[in-house]
Amino acid sequence: MNILKSIGAVIAGLVAIFFLSHATDAALEAAGILQRGAPLPMYGSELLITAILIYRLVYSVAGCYITARLAPNHPVRHALVLGTLGLVFSIGGAIVAAQQSLGPAWYMWGLVLFALPCAWLGGKLQTR
């Protein structure tokens, strides 16, 4: 039964990250700050892209916190499992983004670089 709780905890954190990220993106699109369906600008919007990177990292910490909170045992380990999933997804996204010029490489590789530290922080915040 603990395996189902573990899977549920990881899925809950993943859904939270996905929902928060997409809701914020939608709000920025509705405000006219981001263009709906358009790739991130390659140059000239470094501050905006940095802000996007920061809120996505904050949401990653929050999602990993949720995972750790719901984990039946070993909360940091569960958060790191979610972080590992995020790392794999981010690497895939960075490769696709580089091939299709969907935004600056530093943004995508920033997500890769910080995936596991955010997961660890989310898990540690829950155990505190």
C-alpha positions as CSV (number, residue, x, y, z in Angstrom):
1,M,0.0,0.0,0.0
2,N,2.9,2.4,0.7
3,I,4.0,2.1,-3.0
4,L,0.6,3.5,-4.1
5,K,1.0,6.4,-1.5
6,S,4.5,7.0,-2.8
7,I,3.4,7.1,-6.4
8,G,0.5,9.4,-5.5
9,A,2.8,11.7,-3.6
10,V,5.1,12.1,-6.6
11,I,2.1,12.6,-9.0
12,A,0.6,15.2,-6.7
13,G,3.9,17.2,-6.7
14,L,4.2,16.9,-10.5
15,V,0.6,18.0,-11.0
16,A,1.2,21.0,-8.6
17,I,4.2,22.1,-10.6
18,F,2.5,21.7,-13.9
19,F,-0.7,23.5,-12.7
20,L,1.2,26.4,-11.1
21,S,3.5,26.9,-14.1
22,H,0.8,26.8,-16.7
23,A,-1.6,29.0,-14.7
24,T,1.2,31.6,-14.3
25,D,2.0,31.4,-18.0
26,A,-1.7,31.8,-18.9
27,A,-1.9,34.9,-16.6
28,L,1.2,36.4,-18.3
29,E,-0.3,35.7,-21.7
30,A,-3.6,37.2,-20.7
31,A,-1.8,40.3,-19.5
32,G,0.1,40.5,-22.9
33,I,3.5,39.9,-21.3
34,L,4.0,36.6,-23.1
35,Q,2.7,35.8,-26.6
36,R,0.3,32.9,-26.6
37,G,1.9,29.9,-28.3
38,A,5.1,31.7,-29.3
39,P,8.6,30.6,-28.2
40,L,10.5,32.7,-25.7
41,P,12.4,35.5,-27.3
42,M,16.1,34.6,-27.9
43,Y,17.4,38.1,-27.1
44,G,16.3,41.3,-25.5
45,S,14.1,39.9,-22.8
46,E,16.6,38.5,-20.3
47,L,14.9,40.0,-17.3
48,L,11.5,38.5,-18.3
49,I,13.1,35.1,-19.0
50,T,15.0,35.2,-15.7
51,A,11.7,35.9,-13.9
52,I,10.1,32.9,-15.7
53,L,13.0,30.7,-14.6
54,I,12.7,31.9,-11.0
55,Y,9.0,31.2,-10.7
56,R,9.4,27.8,-12.3
57,L,12.2,27.0,-9.8
58,V,10.0,28.2,-6.9
59,Y,7.1,26.1,-8.2
60,S,9.5,23.1,-8.4
61,V,10.5,23.6,-4.7
62,A,6.8,23.8,-3.8
63,G,5.9,20.7,-5.8
64,C,8.7,18.7,-4.2
65,Y,7.6,20.0,-0.8
66,I,4.1,18.7,-1.5
67,T,5.6,15.3,-2.6
68,A,7.7,15.1,0.6
69,R,4.7,16.1,2.7
70,L,2.5,13.4,1.3
71,A,5.2,10.7,1.2
72,P,4.5,7.8,3.6
73,N,8.2,7.7,4.6
74,H,11.6,9.1,3.5
75,P,10.2,12.4,2.4
76,V,13.5,13.8,0.9
77,R,13.9,10.7,-1.1
78,H,10.5,11.1,-2.6
79,A,11.2,14.7,-3.4
80,L,14.4,13.7,-5.1
81,V,12.5,11.1,-7.2
82,L,10.3,14.0,-8.4
83,G,13.4,16.1,-9.0
84,T,14.9,13.3,-11.1
85,L,11.8,13.2,-13.2
86,G,12.1,17.0,-13.6
87,L,15.7,16.6,-14.5
88,V,14.9,14.0,-17.3
89,F,12.0,16.2,-18.6
90,S,14.2,19.3,-18.5
91,I,17.0,17.6,-20.4
92,G,14.5,16.5,-23.0
93,G,13.0,20.0,-23.2
94,A,16.5,21.6,-23.5
95,I,17.4,19.3,-26.4
96,V,14.2,20.0,-28.2
97,A,14.3,23.7,-27.5
98,A,17.9,23.9,-28.8
99,Q,16.9,22.1,-32.0
100,Q,13.8,24.2,-32.7
101,S,15.1,27.6,-31.3
102,L,12.3,27.8,-28.7
103,G,14.2,30.1,-26.4
104,P,17.6,30.9,-25.0
105,A,19.7,27.9,-24.1
106,W,20.7,29.3,-20.7
107,Y,17.0,29.3,-19.6
108,M,16.5,25.6,-20.5
109,W,19.8,24.5,-19.1
110,G,19.1,26.5,-15.9
111,L,16.0,24.3,-15.4
112,V,18.3,21.3,-15.8
113,L,20.9,22.6,-13.5
114,F,18.5,23.4,-10.6
115,A,16.2,20.4,-10.9
116,L,17.8,18.4,-8.2
117,P,18.8,21.3,-5.8
118,C,15.1,22.4,-5.9
119,A,13.9,18.9,-5.1
120,W,16.3,18.6,-2.2
121,L,15.3,22.0,-0.9
122,G,11.6,21.1,-1.1
123,G,12.2,17.9,0.7
124,K,14.3,19.5,3.4
125,L,11.8,22.3,3.9
126,Q,9.1,19.7,4.7
127,T,11.3,17.8,7.2
128,R,12.3,21.0,9.0
